[in-house]
């Protein structure tokens, strides 16, 4: 399911791996998002924090997600 990126929340601080983030940004810019971000019912990221951060830095408006239901 595709939702607005602004609806996705990340709980608490997390350390960004800039090397991984750079690789993800390059991949997302070339190939688009291939793996959905896993979120719970409240739209908190369970898996895919770096994907969300990469999409934000690329100024994307939407993100593909799947829920834990």
Phi and psi in degrees as GROMACS dihedral restraints (atoms count N, CA, C in turn):
[ dihedral_restraints ]
;  ai    aj    ak    al  type     phi  dphi    fc
    3     4     5     6     1  -103.0    20    10
    4     5     6     7     1   131.3    20    10
    6     7     8     9     1  -132.9    20    10
    7     8     9    10     1   168.2    20    10
    9    10    11    12     1   -67.0    20    10
   10    11    12    13     1   136.5    20    10
   12    13    14    15     1   -59.9    20    10
   13    14    15    16     1   -31.2    20    10
   15    16    17    18     1   -66.9    20    10
   16    17    18    19     1   -17.2    20    10
   18    19    20    21     1   -82.1    20    10
   19    20    21    22     1   -16.6    20    10
   21    22    23    24     1   -83.7    20    10
   22    23    24    25     1   135.3    20    10
   24    25    26    27     1  -119.4    20    10
   25    26    27    28     1   145.9    20    10
   27    28    29    30     1  -115.6    20    10
   28    29    30    31     1   122.4    20    10
   30    31    32    33     1   -79.0    20    10
   31    32    33    34     1   129.0    20    10
   33    34    35    36     1    64.3    20    10
   34    35    36    37     1   173.0    20    10
   36    37    38    39     1   -74.8    20    10
   37    38    39    40     1   149.7    20    10
   39    40    41    42     1  -142.1    20    10
   40    41    42    43     1   146.5    20    10
   42    43    44    45     1   -83.0    20    10
   43    44    45    46     1   122.1    20    10
   45    46    47    48     1   -83.1    20    10
   46    47    48    49     1   128.5    20    10
   48    49    50    51     1   -87.8    20    10
   49    50    51    52     1   102.2    20    10
   51    52    53    54     1   -62.9    20    10
   52    53    54    55     1   -33.5    20    10
   54    55    56    57     1   -64.4    20    10
   55    56    57    58     1   -50.0    20    10
   57    58    59    60     1   -61.4    20    10
   58    59    60    61     1   -42.2    20    10
   60    61    62    63     1   -60.8    20    10
   61    62    63    64     1   -42.4    20    10
   63    64    65    66     1   -61.1    20    10
   64    65    66    67     1   -43.2    20    10
   66    67    68    69     1   -64.9    20    10
   67    68    69    70     1   -41.8    20    10
   69    70    71    72     1   -64.2    20    10
   70    71    72    73     1   -43.1    20    10
   72    73    74    75     1   -61.1    20    10
   73    74    75    76     1   -41.6    20    10
   75    76    77    78     1   -63.7    20    10
   76    77    78    79     1   -46.4    20    10
   78    79    80    81     1   -63.4    20    10
   79    80    81    82     1   -44.4    20    10
   81    82    83    84     1   -65.1    20    10
   82    83    84    85     1   -37.7    20    10
   84    85    86    87     1   -66.7    20    10
   85    86    87    88     1   -35.7    20    10
   87    88    89    90     1   -86.8    20    10
   88    89    90    91     1   -49.1    20    10
   90    91    92    93     1  -105.5    20    10
   91    92    93    94     1   -11.4    20    10
   93    94    95    96     1    80.3    20    10
   94    95    96    97     1   179.4    20    10
   96    97    98    99     1   -81.1    20    10
   97    98    99   100     1   120.4    20    10
   99   100   101   102     1  -101.0    20    10
  100   101   102   103     1   -31.6    20    10
  102   103   104   105     1  -112.2    20    10
  103   104   105   106     1   123.6    20    10
  105   106   107   108     1   -69.4    20    10
  106   107   108   109     1   155.3    20    10
  108   109   110   111     1   -85.0    20    10
  109   110   111   112     1   135.7    20    10
  111   112   113   114     1   -88.9    20    10
  112   113   114   115     1   122.9    20    10
  114   115   116   117     1  -126.8    20    10
  115   116   117   118     1   156.6    20    10
  117   118   119   120     1   -90.5    20    10
  118   119   120   121     1  -175.5    20    10
  120   121   122   123     1   -61.8    20    10
  121   122   123   124     1   -27.1    20    10
  123   124   125   126     1   -87.5    20    10
  124   125   126   127     1     6.0    20    10
  126   127   128   129     1    70.5    20    10
  127   128   129   130     1    23.6    20    10
  129   130   131   132     1   -84.9    20    10
  130   131   132   133     1   136.6    20    10
  132   133   134   135     1   -69.3    20    10
  133   134   135   136     1   126.1    20    10
  135   136   137   138     1   -99.3    20    10
  136   137   138   139     1   -32.2    20    10
  138   139   140   141     1  -151.7    20    10
  139   140   141   142     1   126.0    20    10
  141   142   143   144     1   120.9    20    10
  142   143   144   145     1    25.9    20    10
  144   145   146   147     1   -58.9    20    10
  145   146   147   148     1   -42.5    20    10
  147   148   149   150     1   -67.6    20    10
  148   149   150   151     1   -35.6    20    10
  150   151   152   153     1   -62.2    20    10
  151   152   153   154     1   -42.9    20    10
  153   154   155   156     1   -63.0    20    10
  154   155   156   157     1   -45.9    20    10
  156   157   158   159     1   -63.2    20    10
  157   158   159   160     1   -40.4    20    10
  159   160   161   162     1   -63.6    20    10
  160   161   162   163     1   -43.5    20    10
  162   163   164   165     1   -63.5    20    10
  163   164   165   166     1   -38.7    20    10
  165   166   167   168     1   -63.0    20    10
  166   167   168   169     1   -45.0    20    10
  168   169   170   171     1   -67.5    20    10
  169   170   171   172     1   -24.7    20    10
  171   172   173   174     1   -86.7    20    10
  172   173   174   175     1     5.2    20    10
  174   175   176   177     1    58.9    20    10
  175   176   177   178     1    36.9    20    10
  177   178   179   180     1   -79.4    20    10
  178   179   180   181     1   152.1    20    10
  180   181   182   183     1   -97.0    20    10
  181   182   183   184     1   -26.1    20    10
  183   184   185   186     1  -127.4    20    10
  184   185   186   187     1   163.2    20    10
  186   187   188   189     1  -143.3    20    10
  187   188   189   190     1   141.2    20    10
  189   190   191   192     1   -85.3    20    10
  190   191   192   193     1   126.8    20    10
  192   193   194   195     1  -129.9    20    10
  193   194   195   196     1   160.6    20    10
  195   196   197   198     1  -132.7    20    10
  196   197   198   199     1   150.5    20    10
  198   199   200   201     1  -102.8    20    10
  199   200   201   202     1   163.5    20    10
  201   202   203   204     1   -84.0    20    10
  202   203   204   205     1     5.3    20    10
